[in-house]
């Protein structure tokens, strides 16, 4: 079968032929219909040797949807032909966090040598994906695979981040979304569907602000020197109640600190390598609470799929055949992907 694989650090991924896996014990073989591509994949490809605990070679792709093609002899529950999305942050399965359904916060994650499907373990940028257990599959019914795949990370991570802020997003509140890409445009839709909060959007691209408007943001603005003032004006001067930062650069973190009201919530999802320095009193809003949400849980993924099936959530996608993976990676690096890049069969 064909697969897009990282063969060595410092090299671009290559489309190559590998042996199709055979499911054993409780494993499930999924025929891949769609695989999302995101900045996390770029960070993996661009990583230096030793920066991540992964050992190449492995197949990339952590946002995966398809249908069940084969079952191991000990598999219980699903049947061949079921249409599914893959829950990506595979944990050790034995620690207290995993036992509580929080595999995304597995206690042994730093010891595993991988962070999940496509992140040190073979992923879904291939014709087939071997999943260790049906536990990691969520049924999608008639939802198109190209919609379901990005929801397993872009949708789930956004949903999980918002779930941690929902207590602060009641009537009369304002949320700001910084970075309207694959995750940000879904976060706007999730905020509108699950909270009464007013949503403001910030990006450096005009086309991203247009995407924010299509996604339901009530106001959007380019990131400039006066953006903090513009956002505060939109809140009557008091500041926003919560910021979701999907960029994570020093500039966006500083903007978040400037626009948050006292007691505000900051969720940093983006991996832009920025710094937010805690220093003398007054540098940050008093009472600020910071969270670093990572992916989400299986029940939350089920809720995200339900939102999409209800019509409340729609991913804007650009489609590429598996053979065009290098082009898709290049366009993502250049900021030229609208919404989410999705790879699929030619």
C-alpha positions in Angstrom: 0.0 0.0 0.0 1.0 3.6 -0.4 2.0 5.7 2.6 3.4 9.2 3.3 6.3 8.5 5.7 8.9 10.4 7.6 12.0 8.3 7.0 14.6 10.4 8.8 14.9 13.7 10.7 15.7 16.6 8.4 14.1 15.0 5.4 10.8 15.8 3.7 8.2 13.0 3.9 8.0 10.6 1.0 5.2 8.6 -0.6 6.4 5.0 -0.6 5.1 1.5 -0.8 4.8 -0.5 2.5 3.2 -3.8 3.4 -0.4 -3.6 4.3 -0.8 -4.5 7.9 -2.9 -7.5 9.1 -5.0 -7.0 12.3 -4.2 -9.4 15.1 -5.8 -9.9 18.5 -8.1 -6.9 19.1 -6.7 -4.7 16.4 -8.8 -3.1 13.6 -7.7 -2.3 10.1 -9.3 0.9 8.7 -9.4 1.7 5.0 -8.5 5.4 5.0 -10.9 7.7 3.2 -9.6 11.0 4.4 -6.6 12.2 6.5 -6.2 15.8 7.7 -3.0 17.7 7.5 -2.1 20.3 10.2 0.7 22.3 11.6 1.5 19.6 14.1 2.5 17.4 11.1 4.8 20.2 9.9 6.4 20.6 13.3 7.1 16.8 13.3 8.6 16.9 9.8 10.7 20.0 10.7 11.8 18.6 14.0 15.5 18.1 14.7 16.8 14.7 15.9 16.2 14.4 19.6 13.6 17.2 19.8 10.8 14.6 19.8 10.7 11.1 21.4 9.7 9.5 18.0 11.9 7.1 16.0 11.5 7.3 12.2 10.5 5.7 10.0 6.7 6.0 10.5 3.6 7.0 8.6 2.3 10.6 9.2 -1.3 11.6 9.8 -3.2 11.9 13.0 -6.6 13.0 11.7 -8.1 9.9 10.1 -11.6 8.8 9.0 -12.5 5.7 6.9 -14.3 2.4 7.1 -13.4 -0.9 8.8 -11.7 -3.2 6.3 -10.7 -6.1 8.6 -10.9 -7.2 12.3 -8.5 -9.1 14.5 -9.9 -12.3 16.0 -10.5 -10.8 19.5 -12.2 -7.6 18.3 -15.6 -7.1 19.8 -18.2 -4.5 18.7 -17.7 -3.0 15.2 -18.3 -4.8 12.0 -16.6 -4.7 8.6 -17.9 -1.7 6.6 -18.6 0.5 9.6 -17.7 4.2 8.9 -15.5 5.6 11.7 -13.2 8.3 12.8 -10.0 7.5 14.7 -9.4 8.9 18.2 -5.8 10.0 18.0 -4.1 10.5 21.4 -3.4 6.8 22.2 -2.2 6.5 25.8 -0.6 3.6 27.6 -4.0 2.3 28.5 -2.9 1.3 32.1 -2.3 4.5 34.1 -4.8 6.3 36.3 -5.5 9.0 33.6 -6.1 6.4 30.9 -8.4 4.4 33.2 -10.4 7.6 33.8 -10.8 8.1 30.0 -8.2 10.9 29.8 -5.8 9.3 27.4 -4.9 12.7 26.1 -3.3 13.3 29.6 -1.7 9.9 29.9 0.7 9.8 32.9 3.2 7.9 30.9 3.1 10.0 27.8 6.7 11.2 28.2 7.9 7.5 28.4 6.0 6.0 25.5 8.2 7.2 22.6 5.1 8.4 20.8 2.1 10.7 21.3 -0.5 8.9 19.3 -1.5 7.9 15.8 0.8 9.5 13.2 2.9 11.0 16.0 5.6 8.4 16.5 3.2 5.6 15.6 2.1 4.8 12.0 -0.7 7.2 11.0 -3.4 7.7 8.4 -1.7 9.3 5.5 -1.9 5.9 3.8 -4.3 3.6 2.2 -4.8 1.6 5.4 -4.3 2.3 9.1 -3.9 -0.4 11.9 -5.7 0.7 15.0 -4.8 -1.1 18.3 -8.3 -1.4 19.5 -11.9 -0.6 18.5 -11.9 1.5 21.7 -10.2 4.2 19.6 -13.0 4.4 17.0 -16.1 6.6 16.9 -18.9 5.9 14.5 -19.7 8.7 12.0 -22.8 7.4 10.2 -23.4 9.3 7.0 -21.0 12.2 7.9 -18.5 12.6 5.0 -15.1 11.3 5.8 -13.4 14.6 4.7 -15.5 16.3 7.4 -15.0 13.7 10.1 -11.2 13.4 9.8 -10.3 17.0 10.8 -12.8 16.9 13.6 -10.7 14.3 15.4 -8.1 16.9 16.2 -9.0 20.4 14.9 -12.6 19.9 16.1 -11.8 17.9 19.3 -9.0 20.1 20.5 -11.1 23.2 20.0 -14.0 21.6 21.8 -11.9 20.4 24.7 -10.3 23.9 25.1 -13.8 25.6 25.1 -15.2 23.0 27.5 -12.5 24.2 30.0 -13.7 27.8 29.6 -17.4 27.3 29.4 -18.0 28.3 33.1 -16.7 31.8 32.1 -18.8 32.1 28.9 -22.3 32.8 30.1 -24.7 35.5 29.0 -23.2 38.9 28.3 -19.6 37.6 27.9 -17.1 37.9 25.1 -14.6 35.4 23.8 -11.7 36.2 21.4 -10.3 33.7 19.0 -6.7 34.5 17.8 -5.7 32.6 14.7 -8.5 31.5 12.3 -7.1 28.5 10.6 -8.0 24.8 10.8 -8.7 24.9 14.5 -9.8 28.5 14.9 -12.6 28.5 12.4 -14.1 25.4 14.2 -13.6 27.0 17.6 -15.8 29.9 16.5 -18.5 27.5 15.4 -18.3 25.6 18.6 -18.5 28.8 20.7 -21.6 29.8 18.8 -23.2 26.4 19.1 -22.4 25.7 22.8 -22.2 29.1 24.5 -24.1 32.4 24.4 -20.8 34.3 24.3 -20.1 37.0 21.7 -17.1 35.9 19.5 -14.4 38.2 18.2 -11.7 37.0 15.8 -8.1 38.1 15.1 -5.8 37.0 12.3 -3.0 38.4 10.1 -4.8 37.5 6.9 -7.9 39.1 5.3 -9.0 35.7 3.9 -8.9 34.3 7.5 -11.2 37.0 8.7 -13.6 36.2 5.9 -13.5 32.6 7.1 -14.2 33.8 10.6 -17.2 35.7 9.4 -18.5 32.6 7.6 -18.0 30.6 10.7 -20.1 32.9 12.8 -17.8 35.5 14.4 -19.6 38.7 15.2 -16.5 40.8 14.6 -13.0 40.3 13.1 -9.9 42.4 12.9 -6.4 42.2 11.5 -3.6 42.0 14.1 -2.0 45.4 14.2 -0.4 47.7 16.7 -3.8 48.9 17.9 -5.7 45.6 18.0 -5.9 45.5 21.7 -7.6 48.9 21.8 -10.0 47.8 19.0 -11.0 44.7 20.9 -11.3 46.5 24.2 -13.6 49.1 22.6 -15.8 46.2 21.4 -16.2 45.2 25.0 -17.0 48.6 26.3 -13.5 49.0 27.7 -13.6 46.1 30.2 -11.8 43.5 28.1 -12.8 40.0 27.0 -13.7 37.1 29.3 -11.7 34.4 27.5 -9.1 34.2 24.8 -8.4 31.1 22.8 -4.9 31.5 21.2 -4.4 29.2 18.2 -1.1 30.7 17.2 0.9 30.7 20.5 3.5 33.3 19.4 4.9 35.9 21.7 2.9 38.6 19.9 -0.4 36.7 20.3 0.2 35.9 23.9 1.0 39.5 24.7 -2.2 40.6 22.8 -4.2 38.1 24.9 -2.8 39.5 28.1 -3.7 43.1 27.0 -7.3 42.3 26.1 -8.3 40.0 29.0 -10.4 41.5 31.8 -9.4 40.8 35.4 -10.2 37.1 36.2 -10.1 36.3 32.5 -9.3 32.9 31.0 -6.5 32.2 28.5 -6.3 28.9 26.7 -3.1 28.5 24.6 -3.6 25.9 21.9 -1.1 27.0 19.3 2.5 25.8 19.3 4.1 29.0 18.0 6.9 28.9 20.6 5.9 32.2 22.2 6.6 33.4 25.8 4.3 35.0 28.3 6.5 36.4 31.1 5.1 36.6 34.7 6.8 39.5 36.2 5.9 42.6 38.4 2.3 43.2 39.4 0.3 44.8 36.7 2.0 43.1 33.8 -0.8 40.6 33.6 -4.5 40.9 34.4 -5.1 40.1 38.1 -6.8 36.7 38.5 -5.8 35.5 35.0 -6.1 31.7 34.6 -4.0 29.9 32.0 -4.7 26.5 30.5 -2.7 24.4 28.0 -5.4 22.1 26.6 -4.2 19.0 24.6 -6.5 17.2 22.2 -9.5 15.8 24.1 -11.4 12.7 25.3 -13.4 10.0 23.4 -16.7 11.2 24.8 -15.9 14.8 23.6 -15.1 13.4 20.2 -18.5 11.8 20.1 -20.0 15.1 21.0 -18.1 16.9 18.3 -19.3 14.3 15.7 -22.9 14.9 16.9 -22.5 18.6 16.4 -21.3 18.1 12.9 -24.1 15.6 12.2 -26.6 18.2 13.4 -25.3 20.8 11.0 -23.8 23.1 13.7 -20.2 22.4 12.7 -18.7 22.4 9.2 -15.0 22.1 8.3 -13.8 24.2 5.4 -11.4 21.9 3.5 -9.0 21.9 0.6 -8.6 18.4 -0.9 -5.4 16.8 -2.2 -4.7 13.3 -3.5 -2.3 11.3 -1.4 0.3 11.7 -4.2 0.1 15.5 -3.7 1.2 15.4 0.0 4.4 17.4 -0.7 2.3 20.2 -2.3 -0.1 20.2 0.6 2.8 20.4 3.1 4.3 23.3 1.1 1.1 25.3 0.9 0.5 24.8 4.7 3.9 26.1 5.5 3.2 29.2 3.3 -0.1 29.9 5.0 -2.0 29.2 1.8 -4.4 26.6 3.0 -8.0 27.6 3.5 -9.4 25.9 6.6 -8.0 22.3 6.7 -6.0 20.4 4.1 -7.4 16.9 3.7 -5.6 14.1 1.9 -7.5 11.2 0.3 -7.5 8.5 -2.3 -6.7 9.8 -5.8 
